[in-house]
């Protein structure tokens, strides 16, 4: 599943506010610093310098 912020699908290089929490499977992802993990699947989103740095599934 592709994570979203404000209803828009995230891709590496997208600009984000560090306070924006991605949503996956309709639920906010779990936050650990600037790394977010889905509780329903292995998807991980990583932010760096105001950008989506990486999305791993």
Secondary structure by P-SEA (a helix, b strand, c coil): cccccccccccccccccccbbbbcccccccccccbbbbccccbbbbbcccccccccc
